[in-house]
Every structure is written in structure tokens, then in C-alpha cells.
Amino acid sequence: MNGGSDGAGSGGGPERVASEETTDVTGVSIDLNADLGEGFGRWTLTDDERLLSVITSANVACGFHAGDAVTMRRVCALAVEQDVRIGAQVSYRDLAGFGRRAMDVPADELAAEVAYQIGALEVFARAAGARVAYVKPHGALYNRVVGDEEQARAVVEGVLLAGGPLPVLGLPGSRLHACAVEAGLPVVAEAFADRAYTADGTLVPRGRESAVIHDPDTVVERSLAMARSRTVTSHCGRTLSVRAASLCLHGDTPGSVELTRRVRARLEEAGVRVEAFT
């Protein structure tokens, strides 16, 4: 499964709540994002074209954990055809480990590499008639910037170096979001229907057996609860608030296209608008 946001960190996340489900969904909307372009050369991982027919925001790998120039160009063109927003999924430089290995990268180096990745994707987004619309860290970097002030600031600096006030998609309550707000960048909170949450609102680490939720029915109903009542049940049974504007569904899960279609259909049947975040 995609490592775009695949682990826990400390210092952030949803709050604990005890609330009844909201049945009035008037005006409720949610963005669906997925990690795409995670191939390299002749190797492919995600079904980009079919996923782009369902999601509203595409987190495109920028070559550091996966992806290459041809793949980025193709995914950007397909995203524009489907009217899907293009986001830069930035990572530590770790092709061999798919960006999931913890790394100690100097802050100035990380900032430059984040800017480099955004810039590379921007070339292909513009060629397709669009722009990079937001930034989302991947894997180990996503985990690290939940609680690491220095690395979070480096990511924000990289976004600023890339030349625009791009929104930053990430875990609510994270140091990344706090640093982005300080720098004047918009932030977008996301939630995960197919990942288990700890009691403090972070994601259960992937090394644990319960980290990934495989049952499609459970994923679908969690998606609806996140969008409609803005809640999720943690792995230990606590009800947490997840007031997120975007819902992540991992594109490399077996059957991911069918699952994403089920999630979208269930949301729309319940009266939730599925659209890109504002």
C-alpha cells in the first residue's frame, strides 16, 4: 500500500470527542486524494488512469521515492483530461526504499530537494495546461514532519523556494501545518479511511499488524463517518474528531479502483459532495 502517509508521529492529530453522528449533510463536501505516478521506468504500481476517473486530487510522485519524467508528464496530462487537481508528493531521496525509510537530511538540503521536486512536476503540469496546486509529503517524510520542527520548517522553506503560496496537505495538528501557517501558507487537513488511528490521533505505524484496514465495507463506512460526522474510531475504541477537508485512499492497495469508486458512490448517495478542496 502507498506510503504517502504511512506511519505515526507524535505531536498532532485529531482530538478526542464524544459526539453523535450528524445526519444533516447540507453543504458537506470532501476531497478524495490518492498517490499516483508511483512507477519507475518499465515498472508500474498504481492504475493512474482509472483512479483519475474517481478522485478529485492527485498526489503525483516527483522522482525521489518513485516516478520519472515520462510518468510525471503522462499523469499530469491525464489529470487535466479528467479535471483532477495536481499535487506534488515530495519525499526523501530514497528510490530503493520507496521513501519509507527514516533519514536524517540537513534542513538546507531538504528544503532544496523539496523545491526541486515541486519544480520538476510544475514543468509537466504547465505543459498539460495546469499548475501544481498543493504539496503533500510522502512516507517517512510525512511521518517526520508531524512532530519534527526542523524538518517541518525545511519542507515549508522548500515550498516557498518553489515560488508560490501552495497549500500544504497533511495531518491536522502537525508541526508541518503549524510551520506552514506561520509562513503564510494555506493548510489542508486530511484523514485516512484505510489506516488505523492511535488514541492521540496519529496513524498506527505500518509495522503493526493492525495499521492497515483491509475490509472494504469498513473502509467505506469509515469514509462516510469522516465526511458526515467528522469522526473516526481509533484502534482502541475512542471516538476522535477528524475535521478534514480531504480523504486519502491509497492507490496501490489491491482493488483500489473499485474501493475508491465504492467510497465515492457511498458518499454521494448520502448527500456528500465529492469535490476538490478550496
TISE-527171 format. One line per 8 residues: number of its first residue (from 1); for each residue x, y negated, z negated of N, C-alpha, C. Coordinates in steps of 0.1 Angstrom, whole numbers, always signed. Last residue first. Layout:
N
NUM) X:Y:Z:X:Y:Z:X:Y:Z; ...
END
This chain:
278
278) -111:-236:+13:-110:-250:+16:-100:-257:+7; -108:-203:+27:-109:-212:+15:-106:-226:+20; -129:-189:+52:-116:-193:+47:-117:-203:+36; -157:-168:+41:-151:-179:+50:-137:-183:+44; -186:-153:+35:-172:-150:+36:-166:-160:+46; -211:-160:+11:-205:-164:+24:-190:-160:+24; -232:-137:-3:-220:-145:-5:-214:-148:+9; -255:-122:-2:-257:-136:+0:-244:-144:-2
270) -252:-95:-2:-256:-101:-14:-257:-116:-14; -243:-90:+24:-256:-86:+21:-261:-92:+8; -217:-101:+21:-227:-108:+29:-241:-104:+27; -206:-81:+5:-206:-95:+1:-217:-102:+8; -208:-58:+22:-215:-59:+9:-216:-73:+3; -192:-66:+44:-207:-63:+46:-214:-64:+32; -167:-67:+31:-173:-79:+37:-188:-77:+39; -164:-40:+23:-164:-51:+14:-171:-64:+19
262) -164:-27:+48:-175:-24:+38:-175:-36:+27; -141:-38:+60:-155:-40:+66:-166:-38:+56; -122:-27:+42:-124:-42:+43:-137:-45:+50; -125:+0:+48:-128:-5:+35:-131:-20:+35; -118:+1:+75:-131:+5:+71:-135:-1:+58; -91:-7:+72:-100:-15:+80:-114:-12:+77; -79:+12:+55:-80:-2:+50:-90:-10:+59; -72:+39:+55:-86:+35:+57:-89:+20:+54
254) -46:+35:+33:-53:+44:+42:-67:+40:+43; -33:+2:+31:-40:+13:+24:-46:+22:+34; -22:-20:+43:-16:-7:+46:-22:+4:+38; -36:-43:+35:-38:-38:+49:-32:-24:+52; -54:-49:+6:-41:-45:+12:-43:-38:+25; -71:-79:+0:-73:-64:+3:-61:-60:+11; -78:-106:-21:-68:-98:-13:-72:-84:-12; -98:-134:-20:-98:-120:-24:-88:-112:-15
246) -99:-167:-31:-95:-157:-21:-94:-143:-27; -106:-182:-53:-111:-186:-40:-108:-176:-29; -115:-170:-86:-106:-171:-74:-113:-175:-62; -118:-166:-115:-124:-176:-107:-115:-179:-95; -122:-142:-133:-113:-143:-121:-119:-153:-111; -122:-133:-167:-127:-143:-157:-117:-143:-145; -127:-99:-178:-118:-111:-175:-125:-120:-165; -135:-76:-202:-141:-84:-191:-132:-97:-190
238) -117:-46:-209:-120:-60:-212:-126:-67:-200; -108:-20:-203:-122:-23:-206:-126:-37:-209; -82:-16:-196:-86:-12:-210:-100:-16:-213; -80:-27:-171:-79:-12:-172:-82:-7:-186; -108:-51:-169:-93:-47:-170:-93:-32:-172; -132:-61:-147:-129:-53:-159:-115:-48:-159; -139:-94:-137:-133:-81:-134:-131:-74:-147; -158:-122:-123:-153:-113:-134:-147:-101:-129
230) -176:-138:-108:-162:-142:-111:-156:-135:-123; -200:-130:-99:-199:-133:-113:-186:-138:-117; -193:-128:-71:-206:-133:-76:-206:-137:-90; -166:-120:-66:-172:-131:-59:-185:-137:-65; -163:-99:-84:-153:-110:-84:-159:-123:-77; -184:-82:-77:-183:-89:-91:-174:-101:-91; -175:-75:-51:-188:-82:-53:-188:-89:-67; -152:-61:-57:-152:-73:-49:-164:-81:-51
222) -162:-40:-72:-153:-50:-79:-152:-63:-70; -175:-26:-52:-183:-33:-63:-175:-43:-71; -153:-18:-36:-164:-27:-30:-172:-34:-41; -138:-3:-53:-133:-15:-47:-143:-24:-42; -156:+18:-58:-152:+10:-69:-146:-3:-64; -158:+30:-33:-170:+24:-39:-167:+15:-50; -131:+39:-28:-137:+28:-20:-149:+22:-27; -106:+45:-51:-120:+48:-48:-127:+37:-41
214) -81:+36:-58:-83:+42:-45:-97:+45:-42; -63:+11:-72:-76:+17:-73:-79:+23:-59; -31:+12:-88:-39:+11:-75:-52:+18:-76; -23:+18:-114:-21:+5:-108:-30:+2:-96; -22:+42:-127:-35:+35:-126:-34:+22:-119; +5:+50:-128:-5:+58:-120:-18:+50:-118; +30:+25:-126:+20:+32:-133:+9:+38:-124; +44:+10:-108:+50:+22:-113:+40:+30:-121
206) +31:-14:-104:+29:-3:-95:+34:+10:-99; +16:-29:-134:+28:-26:-125:+25:-14:-116; -14:-46:-132:-8:-34:-138:+4:-31:-128; -14:-81:-131:-16:-68:-124:-8:-57:-131; -28:-101:-158:-18:-98:-148:-21:-85:-142; -46:-104:-179:-50:-109:-165:-39:-108:-155; -42:-91:-202:-39:-106:-202:-40:-111:-188; -49:-65:-198:-58:-73:-207:-55:-88:-206
198) -43:-59:-162:-40:-57:-177:-49:-66:-185; -60:-46:-134:-56:-57:-142:-53:-53:-157; -54:-27:-104:-59:-28:-118:-53:-40:-125; -65:-35:-71:-54:-34:-81:-60:-35:-95; -84:-41:-53:-79:-27:-53:-67:-26:-62; -91:-68:-55:-102:-58:-57:-96:-44:-59; -76:-95:-68:-73:-82:-62:-83:-72:-65; -76:-131:-62:-79:-119:-70:-77:-106:-62
190) -61:-163:-62:-66:-151:-56:-68:-140:-66; -63:-199:-59:-62:-187:-68:-68:-175:-60; -43:-222:-45:-54:-214:-42:-53:-201:-51; -32:-256:-47:-31:-242:-51:-44:-235:-48; -14:-283:-31:-27:-276:-34:-24:-262:-38; +13:-301:-45:+8:-291:-36:-5:-285:-40; +26:-317:-63:+15:-323:-55:+10:-314:-44; +43:-307:-81:+49:-312:-69:+38:-318:-60
182) +25:-297:-100:+34:-308:-104:+40:-314:-92; +14:-276:-85:+6:-287:-89:+15:-299:-93; +37:-259:-84:+31:-264:-72:+22:-277:-75; +40:-252:-111:+50:-260:-104:+45:-266:-91; +16:-237:-115:+19:-249:-123:+29:-258:-116; +19:-217:-96:+8:-226:-95:+11:-239:-103; +41:-204:-108:+42:-209:-94:+31:-219:-92; +33:-196:-132:+42:-207:-132:+43:-212:-118
174) -3:-188:-131:+11:-185:-129:+20:-198:-130; -30:-193:-131:-23:-193:-144:-8:-191:-143; -38:-170:-104:-41:-181:-113:-34:-181:-126; -14:-160:-81:-21:-156:-92:-25:-168:-101; -18:-177:-48:-11:-169:-58:-20:-166:-70; -9:-199:-23:-18:-188:-27:-11:-179:-37; -5:-232:-18:+2:-221:-23:-8:-211:-29; -9:-254:+10:-14:-248:-2:-6:-235:-5
166) +17:-277:+21:+10:-265:+23:+4:-259:+10; +26:-304:+30:+19:-301:+17:+11:-288:+18; +57:-298:+48:+43:-302:+47:+37:-298:+34; +84:-290:+52:+79:-302:+58:+64:-306:+57; +100:-272:+41:+94:-268:+54:+87:-279:+60; +105:-283:+16:+116:-283:+26:+110:-280:+40; +82:-274:+3:+84:-289:+6:+95:-291:+16; +88:-247:+1:+76:-252:+8:+77:-266:+12
158) +111:-248:-15:+111:-243:-1:+99:-247:+7; +101:-258:-39:+110:-266:-31:+111:-261:-17; +85:-235:-45:+79:-248:-43:+88:-257:-35; +106:-217:-50:+96:-214:-39:+89:-227:-36; +119:-229:-71:+126:-228:-59:+116:-225:-47; +99:-228:-91:+103:-241:-86:+111:-240:-73; +100:-200:-95:+88:-207:-91:+91:-220:-85; +126:-196:-105:+122:-191:-92:+109:-197:-86
150) +123:-211:-130:+133:-214:-120:+129:-209:-106; +101:-197:-143:+100:-212:-140:+110:-215:-129; +85:-168:-141:+99:-174:-140:+98:-188:-135; +59:-157:-139:+64:-162:-152:+78:-169:-152; +53:-154:-113:+42:-155:-122:+47:-161:-135; +75:-150:-98:+71:-164:-100:+58:-165:-108; +78:-122:-97:+88:-130:-104:+82:-144:-107; +57:-113:-80:+58:-109:-95:+66:-119:-103
142) +65:-124:-56:+52:-127:-62:+52:-124:-77; +89:-110:-53:+90:-125:-55:+76:-130:-61; +81:-84:-49:+89:-88:-61:+90:-103:-64; +54:-93:-29:+61:-82:-36:+68:-87:-49; +55:-126:-15:+53:-112:-14:+60:-104:-24; +38:-158:-17:+49:-149:-19:+45:-134:-18; +22:-177:+8:+20:-167:-3:+32:-158:-4; +10:-207:+21:+21:-199:+18:+18:-189:+7
134) -9:-220:+49:-6:-218:+35:+5:-209:+33; -10:-225:+77:-20:-232:+68:-17:-230:+53; +8:-231:+105:+9:-223:+93:+0:-231:+83; -14:-238:+133:-3:-242:+124:-3:-232:+112; -20:-231:+168:-24:-233:+154:-13:-238:+146; -13:-222:+193:-23:-232:+192:-28:-235:+178; +8:-205:+195:-5:-199:+197:-17:-209:+196; +29:-221:+189:+28:-216:+203:+14:-210:+206
126) +24:-225:+162:+22:-236:+171:+21:-231:+186; +31:-199:+153:+17:-204:+151:+14:-215:+160; +58:-198:+160:+48:-189:+167:+34:-193:+165; +68:-218:+143:+71:-218:+157:+60:-210:+165; +61:-209:+118:+54:-221:+123:+56:-222:+138; +78:-188:+112:+64:-185:+115:+57:-197:+122; +101:-203:+107:+101:-193:+118:+86:-190:+122; +94:-219:+85:+97:-225:+98:+97:-215:+110
118) +91:-199:+65:+79:-207:+70:+81:-213:+83; +117:-190:+64:+107:-181:+68:+94:-189:+73; +131:-214:+56:+135:-207:+68:+123:-198:+73; +119:-218:+30:+117:-228:+41:+120:-222:+55; +130:-196:+17:+115:-197:+18:+112:-207:+30; +157:-201:+19:+152:-190:+26:+137:-190:+27; +160:-224:+3:+163:-225:+17:+157:-213:+25; +152:-214:-22:+144:-225:-16:+147:-225:-1
110) +172:-194:-26:+158:-190:-24:+150:-201:-17; +195:-211:-29:+194:-202:-18:+180:-197:-15; +188:-225:-52:+190:-232:-39:+189:-223:-27; +186:-203:-71:+175:-212:-67:+176:-219:-54; +200:-171:-63:+202:-185:-68:+190:-194:-62; +183:-142:-71:+187:-151:-60:+189:-165:-65; +181:-111:-81:+185:-124:-87:+191:-133:-76; +153:-90:-75:+165:-95:-71:+168:-108:-78
102) +134:-60:-74:+138:-72:-81:+152:-77:-77; +119:-49:-44:+130:-47:-54:+133:-60:-61; +102:-52:-24:+96:-48:-36:+107:-47:-47; +109:-57:+3:+106:-68:-6:+101:-65:-20; +115:-33:+14:+102:-38:+17:+98:-50:+8; +141:-25:+11:+132:-22:+0:+118:-28:+2; +152:-34:+36:+154:-20:+32:+144:-16:+20; +147:-61:+36:+141:-52:+46:+141:-38:+41
94) +149:-85:+18:+150:-72:+14:+142:-62:+24; +150:-115:+6:+156:-109:+18:+159:-94:+15; +118:-122:-8:+132:-120:-9:+137:-113:+3; +93:-138:+12:+98:-127:+4:+113:-129:+1; +61:-151:+23:+76:-152:+21:+80:-142:+11; +38:-153:+46:+41:-144:+35:+56:-143:+33; +20:-180:+57:+34:-174:+57:+36:-166:+44; -11:-176:+74:-3:-180:+62:+10:-173:+63
86) -37:-187:+95:-24:-181:+94:-16:-186:+82; -72:-179:+98:-61:-188:+93:-48:-180:+91; -88:-168:+127:-83:-165:+114:-72:-174:+110; -100:-166:+152:-102:-178:+144:-99:-175:+129; -91:-147:+169:-102:-143:+160:-106:-155:+151; -71:-160:+183:-82:-155:+191:-94:-152:+182; -53:-165:+162:-60:-176:+168:-72:-171:+176; -45:-138:+157:-52:-146:+147:-60:-158:+153
78) -31:-132:+181:-43:-125:+177:-52:-133:+167; -10:-150:+178:-18:-151:+189:-32:-144:+187; +2:-140:+154:-3:-154:+155:-13:-156:+166; +9:-114:+162:-1:-116:+152:-7:-130:+152; +29:-120:+182:+17:-113:+185:+6:-115:+175; +49:-133:+167:+42:-140:+179:+29:-133:+182; +56:-114:+148:+50:-126:+144:+43:-133:+155; +66:-94:+166:+55:-91:+158:+48:-104:+153
70) +88:-107:+177:+78:-102:+186:+65:-100:+178; +104:-112:+153:+99:-123:+162:+87:-119:+170; +91:-91:+126:+102:-96:+135:+96:-106:+145; +84:-75:+95:+81:-84:+106:+94:-88:+114; +96:-76:+61:+90:-69:+73:+88:-79:+83; +110:-92:+45:+106:-79:+39:+101:-70:+50; +116:-112:+64:+126:-109:+53:+122:-96:+46; +97:-118:+84:+110:-112:+88:+120:-108:+76
62) +73:-127:+75:+81:-136:+82:+96:-131:+84; +39:-115:+76:+53:-112:+72:+63:-120:+81; +11:-134:+70:+20:-128:+80:+34:-127:+75; -19:-132:+59:-6:-134:+53:+4:-127:+62; -48:-146:+72:-38:-135:+74:-25:-139:+68; -82:-149:+64:-69:-155:+62:-58:-143:+63; -105:-134:+69:-105:-149:+72:-92:-156:+71; -111:-101:+83:-106:-111:+73:-107:-125:+78
54) -120:-88:+107:-128:-88:+95:-124:-99:+85; -103:-88:+128:-117:-90:+131:-126:-90:+119; -79:-83:+117:-82:-97:+120:-96:-99:+125; -79:-55:+116:-81:-63:+104:-85:-77:+107; -74:-49:+143:-87:-46:+137:-90:-53:+124; -48:-59:+146:-59:-64:+155:-72:-61:+149; -32:-46:+126:-34:-60:+126:-46:-65:+134; -29:-22:+108:-37:-23:+120:-41:-37:+122
46) +5:-19:+96:-8:-23:+95:-16:-24:+108; +30:-7:+106:+24:-3:+94:+9:-7:+93; +54:+4:+130:+43:-4:+126:+36:+1:+114; +85:+3:+147:+78:+8:+135:+66:-2:+132; +100:-9:+166:+91:+1:+170:+82:+6:+159; +104:-39:+148:+108:-31:+160:+97:-22:+164; +83:-35:+121:+97:-40:+125:+101:-32:+137; +54:-47:+103:+62:-37:+111:+76:-43:+113
38) +34:-64:+92:+44:-57:+84:+50:-45:+91; +13:-80:+100:+26:-81:+107:+37:-73:+100; -4:-89:+70:-3:-84:+83:+11:-86:+89; -24:-88:+42:-10:-89:+46:-8:-82:+60; -54:-106:+39:-47:-94:+39:-33:-96:+45; -83:-122:+23:-69:-123:+29:-63:-109:+29; -113:-138:+24:-107:-125:+24:-93:-126:+31; -129:-162:+4:-120:-159:+14:-115:-145:+13
30) -163:-168:-5:-150:-162:-8:-142:-160:+4; -190:-187:-20:-182:-182:-8:-169:-177:-13; -222:-198:-30:-210:-190:-33:-203:-185:-21; -245:-211:-25:-233:-218:-24:-221:-211:-27; -262:-189:-45:-264:-200:-37:-251:-209:-37; -264:-167:-60:-252:-168:-53:-253:-180:-43; -276:-156:-90:-278:-167:-81:-265:-170:-73; -266:-138:-109:-273:-133:-97:-276:-144:-87
22) -238:-132:-128:-246:-142:-122:-253:-137:-109; -236:-110:-156:-234:-112:-141:-243:-123:-136; -225:-125:-187:-235:-117:-179:-233:-120:-164; -193:-124:-203:-204:-131:-196:-213:-121:-189; -167:-130:-219:-178:-121:-222:-190:-128:-216; -133:-131:-209:-146:-137:-211:-156:-126:-214; -99:-140:-207:-109:-130:-212:-122:-138:-213; -86:-154:-176:-89:-155:-190:-99:-144:-194
14) -61:-143:-152:-75:-147:-156:-76:-147:-172; -27:-156:-154:-37:-147:-150:-51:-151:-155; +4:-158:-173:-6:-163:-164:-17:-152:-162; +28:-144:-184:+26:-159:-184:+16:-163:-173; +44:-119:-165:+39:-124:-177:+37:-139:-176; +33:-96:-140:+43:-106:-145:+37:-111:-158; +31:-67:-119:+26:-76:-130:+37:-85:-134; +25:-62:-84:+31:-59:-97:+26:-68:-107
6) +22:-70:-56:+21:-57:-61:+28:-55:-74; +15:-85:-34:+12:-90:-47:+12:-78:-56; +24:-72:-11:+23:-86:-11:+21:-92:-25; +29:-45:-5:+35:-51:-17:+33:-65:-19; +3:-23:+6:+11:-35:+7:+16:-40:-6; +8:+12:+0:+0:+0:+0:+9:-12:+0
END
